């Protein structure tokens, strides 16, 4: 992404994901300056007051990291004088009470020690490319592969990354349902083969994002993905997608896993019960969670089922439906994943489905949220826990002719 040094920056809304306390964390990115400005060109910042702030910048031509909690903290200054129009990888790492600065994989400025918590900045937005304490110290140049992690990724010299960071390690299935004809592609980190059945097809006449979606006619159209350990959710997980019913909504399945008539999972709309997620294991409904919801005809709706610990949530259009449910189990089924029907040739979906995502190991939402405003993709900002955060102030993307690799 390109920043002009005047009024460009990214603002990521305050989140407890940035409240590392006294724990480990890493801030890293690639940067390329285009001027020799001697002032502070800010890369990362979070600001409460002059004695309570955190920032990584370029000062007098060298990287500098600064953190204070009530006036106590660390300052680390690099030793490399940065050349103009040259890419550098920079990382700040905290491991225990030790703080380190790395430039192109080499530690600079020595170990610094502080036991202070960074939670003095709780509630403050995270700025990228600008100083959150005011309008000064904007970064002029390019930033790429910006990442915030809740772990100490490096504690000694390392070889800098030679490829893009993966978009989201928790995403096990990601169907944008773009392209053409009947080719369905999984864009997750480890893609699965998706098979179209019946007349299931990519349709450009209706879509939420990306110029196309999956069309299902309600009389035999569906997608299948073979059984995988990725569908077994022993802990937190999230299933979500966008759906648009063709005309008056009828009972239909969005996503299901089917082993046999006595063992299945289903996420669906039921004209009697509303939005529903059910687990049928060994011929017994061990979980049948449903909440009142009436979708509109010919309207896109975002739907999600989430488990956090043993607590289950249903969401429609970003709003939690009713109360939570509690169930600690989850069957490890030996059956394919189905999109558009339950797996036994019933409850076919009639309409369009877009942005199907299955996430394992993460409860993406546990309270009302703003629904996505664009398709899921490789993130401009890869955040700790690899969750997606809303960018409050977007800027121009990096030009295609200016790349790290």
C-alpha positions as CSV (number, residue, x, y, z in Angstrom):
1,X,0.0,0.0,0.0
2,X,1.2,3.5,-0.7
3,X,1.1,6.4,1.7
4,X,1.6,10.0,0.7
5,X,3.0,11.3,4.0
6,X,0.3,13.9,4.3
7,X,-3.1,12.5,5.2
8,X,-2.8,8.7,4.6
9,X,-2.9,6.1,7.3
10,X,-4.9,3.0,8.4
11,X,-6.9,3.0,11.6
12,X,-7.8,-0.3,13.1
13,X,-10.6,0.1,15.7
14,X,-9.6,-0.6,19.3
15,X,-9.7,-4.3,20.2
16,X,-8.8,-6.5,23.2
17,X,-6.7,-8.4,20.6
18,X,-4.1,-5.7,21.0
19,X,-4.1,-5.9,24.8
20,X,-1.1,-8.2,25.2
21,X,-0.6,-7.2,28.8
22,X,2.9,-8.4,29.8
23,X,2.7,-11.3,27.3
24,X,4.7,-11.9,24.1
25,X,3.9,-10.2,20.9
26,X,5.4,-9.2,17.5
27,X,4.9,-6.2,15.2
28,X,6.4,-6.7,11.7
29,X,6.1,-5.5,8.1
30,X,8.0,-4.6,5.0
31,X,8.5,-0.9,4.3
32,X,10.1,1.3,1.6
33,X,10.6,5.0,2.2
34,X,10.5,7.5,-0.7
35,X,11.9,10.6,1.0
36,X,14.7,11.5,3.4
37,X,12.5,13.3,5.9
38,X,14.4,13.4,9.2
39,X,11.3,13.5,11.3
40,X,9.4,10.5,12.7
41,X,7.8,8.5,9.8
42,X,5.4,6.4,11.8
43,X,4.8,2.7,10.9
44,X,2.8,1.5,13.9
45,X,1.3,3.6,16.8
46,X,-1.1,3.5,19.7
47,X,-1.4,6.6,21.8
48,X,-3.1,7.6,25.1
49,X,-0.8,10.4,26.3
50,X,2.8,11.5,26.0
51,X,3.8,9.1,28.8
52,X,1.5,6.3,27.6
53,X,2.1,5.4,24.0
54,X,3.7,2.9,21.7
55,X,5.2,3.5,18.2
56,X,7.6,2.1,15.6
57,X,8.9,4.8,13.3
58,X,11.9,5.9,11.2
59,X,13.8,8.7,12.9
60,X,16.9,10.4,11.5
61,X,17.0,7.6,8.9
62,X,16.9,4.7,11.3
63,X,14.2,2.5,12.8
64,X,13.1,3.4,16.3
65,X,10.7,1.7,18.7
66,X,9.3,3.5,21.7
67,X,7.0,2.3,24.5
68,X,6.0,3.9,27.8
69,X,3.6,3.0,30.5
70,X,3.2,6.0,32.9
71,X,6.7,7.2,31.7
72,X,8.4,3.8,32.2
73,X,9.3,1.6,29.2
74,X,11.8,1.0,26.5
75,X,13.4,2.8,23.5
76,X,15.3,0.8,20.9
77,X,17.1,2.5,18.0
78,X,18.4,0.6,15.0
79,X,21.9,1.0,13.6
80,X,21.1,0.7,9.8
81,X,20.8,3.9,7.9
82,X,17.9,3.3,5.6
83,X,18.3,3.9,1.9
84,X,15.5,5.5,-0.1
85,X,13.4,3.3,-2.5
86,X,14.7,0.2,-0.8
87,X,12.6,-2.5,0.9
88,X,13.4,-3.4,4.5
89,X,11.8,-5.9,6.8
90,X,11.4,-4.6,10.4
91,X,10.2,-6.4,13.4
92,X,9.7,-5.6,17.1
93,X,9.5,-8.6,19.4
94,X,8.7,-8.9,23.1
95,X,9.5,-12.2,24.8
96,X,8.9,-12.1,28.5
97,X,10.5,-8.9,29.8
98,X,13.0,-8.7,26.9
99,X,12.3,-6.4,23.9
100,X,14.1,-6.7,20.6
101,X,14.3,-4.8,17.2
102,X,15.2,-6.7,14.0
103,X,16.1,-5.2,10.6
104,X,16.2,-7.6,7.7
105,X,16.5,-10.4,10.2
106,X,19.4,-9.0,12.2
107,X,18.9,-7.8,15.7
108,X,19.9,-4.1,16.2
109,X,20.0,-1.9,19.3
110,X,20.6,-4.8,21.8
111,X,18.2,-6.4,24.3
112,X,16.1,-3.9,26.3
113,X,14.2,-4.9,29.4
114,X,10.9,-3.9,30.8
115,X,8.2,-5.7,32.7
116,X,5.5,-3.0,32.0
117,X,2.2,-4.0,30.6
118,X,1.0,-2.6,27.3
119,X,-2.6,-2.6,28.5
120,X,-2.2,1.0,29.5
121,X,-3.3,1.6,25.9
122,X,-6.5,-0.4,26.2
123,X,-9.3,1.3,24.3
124,X,-7.0,3.1,21.9
125,X,-7.1,2.6,18.1
126,X,-4.2,1.1,16.3
127,X,-2.7,3.3,13.6
128,X,-0.6,2.1,10.7
129,X,1.3,4.6,8.7
130,X,0.5,7.5,11.0
131,X,0.9,8.7,14.6
132,X,-2.2,8.2,16.6
133,X,-1.3,11.2,18.8
134,X,-1.9,13.8,16.1
135,X,-1.7,14.7,12.5
136,X,2.1,14.7,12.4
137,X,4.7,12.1,11.5
138,X,2.9,10.4,8.6
139,X,4.8,7.7,6.7
140,X,5.7,8.5,3.1
141,X,6.3,5.5,1.0
142,X,5.1,1.9,0.9
143,X,4.1,-0.7,3.5
144,X,3.5,-4.4,2.8
145,X,2.7,-7.6,4.7
146,X,1.8,-5.7,7.9
147,X,1.3,-8.2,10.8
148,X,0.5,-8.0,14.5
149,X,0.9,-11.3,16.4
150,X,0.3,-12.4,20.0
151,X,3.5,-14.4,20.0
152,X,7.3,-13.9,19.9
153,X,8.0,-14.9,16.3
154,X,11.7,-14.4,16.5
155,X,14.2,-14.2,19.4
156,X,17.4,-14.4,17.4
157,X,18.6,-13.5,13.9
158,X,16.4,-15.0,11.2
159,X,16.0,-15.3,7.4
160,X,13.4,-12.7,6.4
161,X,10.1,-14.1,4.8
162,X,10.3,-14.9,1.1
163,X,6.6,-15.2,0.5
164,X,3.4,-13.6,1.5
165,X,2.0,-14.4,4.9
166,X,-1.0,-16.8,4.8
167,X,-4.3,-15.0,5.0
168,X,-5.9,-17.0,7.8
169,X,-4.6,-20.2,9.3
170,X,-8.0,-20.9,10.9
171,X,-9.9,-20.8,7.6
172,X,-10.3,-24.4,6.4
173,X,-12.8,-23.8,3.5
174,X,-13.2,-20.5,1.6
175,X,-15.5,-20.4,-1.4
176,X,-15.7,-17.0,-3.1
177,X,-17.9,-18.7,-5.8
178,X,-16.5,-16.4,-8.5
179,X,-15.2,-17.3,-11.9
180,X,-17.4,-19.1,-14.5
181,X,-19.4,-22.2,-15.4
182,X,-19.3,-25.0,-12.9
183,X,-15.7,-24.6,-11.6
184,X,-15.7,-24.0,-7.8
185,X,-12.4,-23.2,-6.1
186,X,-11.4,-23.4,-2.5
187,X,-9.2,-20.4,-1.6
188,X,-8.3,-21.5,1.9
189,X,-4.6,-22.0,2.8
190,X,-4.9,-25.8,2.1
191,X,-7.5,-26.0,-0.6
192,X,-10.0,-28.9,-0.9
193,X,-11.5,-30.2,-4.1
194,X,-15.1,-28.9,-4.6
195,X,-17.5,-30.9,-6.8
196,X,-20.6,-29.5,-8.4
197,X,-23.7,-31.7,-8.6
198,X,-26.8,-31.3,-10.6
199,X,-26.9,-27.9,-12.2
200,X,-25.0,-26.0,-9.5
201,X,-23.2,-23.3,-11.2
202,X,-21.4,-19.9,-11.0
203,X,-23.9,-17.1,-11.8
204,X,-22.8,-13.6,-12.5
205,X,-26.4,-12.2,-12.4
206,X,-26.6,-12.3,-8.6
207,X,-23.7,-11.9,-6.1
208,X,-22.9,-10.3,-2.8
209,X,-19.2,-9.8,-3.7
210,X,-16.8,-10.6,-6.4
211,X,-19.0,-10.4,-9.4
212,X,-20.6,-13.9,-9.1
213,X,-22.1,-16.4,-6.6
214,X,-23.2,-20.0,-6.5
215,X,-26.6,-20.7,-8.0
216,X,-28.8,-23.6,-6.8
217,X,-32.2,-24.3,-8.3
218,X,-33.7,-26.2,-5.4
219,X,-34.2,-29.4,-7.3
220,X,-30.9,-31.3,-7.2
221,X,-28.2,-28.7,-7.1
222,X,-25.5,-28.9,-4.5
223,X,-21.7,-28.9,-3.8
224,X,-19.7,-31.6,-2.1
225,X,-16.3,-31.6,-0.4
226,X,-14.8,-34.9,0.7
227,X,-14.5,-35.7,4.4
228,X,-11.5,-34.0,6.2
229,X,-10.2,-33.5,9.7
230,X,-10.8,-29.8,9.0
231,X,-14.6,-30.4,9.5
232,X,-14.0,-31.9,13.0
233,X,-14.4,-29.1,15.5
234,X,-13.2,-30.2,18.9
235,X,-12.9,-26.6,20.0
236,X,-14.0,-23.2,18.8
237,X,-15.3,-22.9,15.2
238,X,-17.4,-20.7,12.9
239,X,-19.5,-21.5,9.8
240,X,-20.7,-18.5,7.9
241,X,-21.9,-17.5,4.4
242,X,-24.1,-15.1,2.5
243,X,-27.5,-16.5,1.2
244,X,-30.2,-15.1,-1.1
245,X,-33.4,-17.0,-1.4
246,X,-35.0,-17.1,-4.9
247,X,-38.5,-15.7,-4.1
248,X,-40.3,-16.7,-0.9
249,X,-37.8,-18.5,1.4
250,X,-38.4,-22.2,2.0
251,X,-36.8,-24.6,4.3
252,X,-33.3,-25.4,3.0
253,X,-29.8,-26.3,4.1
254,X,-26.8,-24.0,3.7
255,X,-24.0,-26.2,5.0
256,X,-24.1,-29.8,6.3
257,X,-21.9,-32.8,7.0
258,X,-23.6,-36.2,6.4
259,X,-22.3,-39.6,7.3
260,X,-25.6,-41.5,7.3
261,X,-29.2,-41.1,8.4
262,X,-28.2,-41.4,12.1
263,X,-25.1,-39.1,12.0
264,X,-25.2,-35.7,10.5
265,X,-24.7,-31.9,11.1
266,X,-26.8,-29.2,9.5
267,X,-26.9,-25.4,9.3
268,X,-30.2,-24.4,7.7
269,X,-33.3,-22.2,7.6
270,X,-36.5,-23.8,8.7
271,X,-39.9,-22.1,8.0
272,X,-41.1,-23.3,11.4
273,X,-38.0,-22.9,13.6
274,X,-36.1,-20.1,11.9
275,X,-32.3,-20.3,11.7
276,X,-31.0,-23.6,13.0
277,X,-27.9,-25.7,13.7
278,X,-28.4,-29.3,14.6
279,X,-26.3,-32.3,15.5
280,X,-27.8,-35.8,15.1
281,X,-25.4,-38.4,16.5
282,X,-26.1,-42.1,16.9
283,X,-29.7,-41.5,16.1
284,X,-30.2,-38.8,18.8
285,X,-30.5,-35.1,18.4
286,X,-27.7,-34.1,20.9
287,X,-28.0,-30.4,19.9
288,X,-30.9,-28.8,18.1
289,X,-30.4,-25.0,18.4
290,X,-32.9,-22.8,16.6
291,X,-33.9,-19.2,16.9
292,X,-36.7,-17.1,15.3
293,X,-35.6,-15.5,12.0
294,X,-37.6,-14.6,8.9
295,X,-35.4,-13.9,5.9
296,X,-36.7,-11.7,3.2
297,X,-37.3,-12.8,-0.4
298,X,-34.6,-11.8,-3.0
299,X,-32.4,-10.3,-0.3
300,X,-28.8,-11.1,0.7
301,X,-28.4,-12.2,4.3
302,X,-25.3,-13.1,6.2
303,X,-25.7,-16.1,8.5
304,X,-23.3,-17.7,11.0
305,X,-23.1,-20.4,13.6
306,X,-20.3,-20.0,16.2
307,X,-19.1,-22.1,19.1
308,X,-16.8,-20.6,21.8
309,X,-15.9,-23.2,24.4
310,X,-19.2,-24.9,25.1
311,X,-21.3,-21.9,24.2
312,X,-23.1,-21.7,20.9
313,X,-24.4,-18.7,19.0
314,X,-26.6,-18.1,15.9
315,X,-26.2,-14.8,14.0
316,X,-28.2,-13.3,11.1
317,X,-27.0,-10.1,9.5
318,X,-24.6,-9.5,12.3
319,X,-27.2,-9.8,15.1
320,X,-27.2,-12.6,17.7
321,X,-30.5,-14.4,17.5
322,X,-32.0,-15.1,21.0
323,X,-29.9,-16.7,23.7
324,X,-26.9,-19.0,23.5
325,X,-27.0,-22.8,23.9
326,X,-24.6,-25.0,25.8
327,X,-23.1,-28.2,24.5
328,X,-19.5,-29.5,24.9
329,X,-19.5,-32.3,22.4
330,X,-18.9,-32.6,18.6
331,X,-19.0,-35.8,16.6
332,X,-16.1,-36.7,14.3
333,X,-18.2,-37.8,11.3
334,X,-16.9,-39.8,8.4
335,X,-18.8,-38.0,5.7
336,X,-18.6,-35.4,3.0
337,X,-19.4,-31.7,3.5
338,X,-22.5,-30.6,1.6
339,X,-23.5,-27.1,0.5
340,X,-27.1,-26.7,-0.7
341,X,-28.6,-29.8,0.8
342,X,-28.4,-32.0,3.9
343,X,-26.7,-35.0,2.2
344,X,-29.7,-37.3,1.9
345,X,-31.2,-35.7,-1.1
346,X,-33.6,-33.4,0.8
347,X,-33.9,-29.8,1.9
348,X,-32.3,-28.4,-1.3
349,X,-31.5,-24.7,-1.4
350,X,-33.2,-22.5,-4.0
351,X,-31.3,-19.3,-4.6
352,X,-27.7,-18.0,-4.4
353,X,-24.9,-18.6,-1.9
354,X,-21.7,-16.5,-1.6
355,X,-18.6,-16.4,0.5
356,X,-18.9,-19.8,2.2
357,X,-16.3,-20.1,5.0
358,X,-15.5,-22.8,7.6
359,X,-13.2,-21.7,10.3
360,X,-11.7,-24.2,12.8
361,X,-10.1,-23.1,16.1
362,X,-11.7,-19.7,16.2
363,X,-15.0,-18.2,17.4
364,X,-15.1,-15.2,15.0
365,X,-18.0,-13.5,16.8
366,X,-19.5,-13.8,20.2
367,X,-21.6,-10.6,20.1
368,X,-23.3,-8.5,17.5
369,X,-21.0,-7.4,14.8
370,X,-20.8,-5.4,11.5
371,X,-21.3,-7.8,8.7
372,X,-18.4,-8.1,6.1
373,X,-18.5,-5.4,3.4
374,X,-16.2,-7.2,1.0
375,X,-15.2,-10.7,0.2
376,X,-12.8,-12.6,2.5
377,X,-9.3,-12.5,1.1
378,X,-5.7,-12.2,2.0
379,X,-5.7,-9.4,4.5
380,X,-3.9,-6.1,4.2
381,X,-3.4,-6.4,7.9
382,X,-2.7,-9.8,9.5
383,X,-3.6,-9.4,13.1
384,X,-2.9,-11.4,16.3
385,X,-5.1,-14.6,16.5
386,X,-5.5,-14.0,12.7
387,X,-8.9,-12.5,13.1
388,X,-10.3,-10.0,10.7
389,X,-10.5,-6.4,11.9
390,X,-12.3,-3.6,10.3
391,X,-10.1,-0.9,8.8
392,X,-11.7,2.4,9.7
393,X,-9.7,4.5,7.3
394,X,-8.8,2.8,4.0
395,X,-6.1,4.1,1.7
396,X,-4.8,3.4,-1.8
397,X,-3.4,-0.1,-2.4
398,X,0.2,-0.6,-3.4
399,X,0.8,-0.2,-7.1
400,X,1.4,-3.4,-9.0
401,X,4.9,-2.4,-10.1
402,X,6.1,-1.9,-6.5
403,X,6.5,-5.2,-4.9
404,X,8.5,-6.9,-2.2
405,X,8.7,-10.2,-4.1
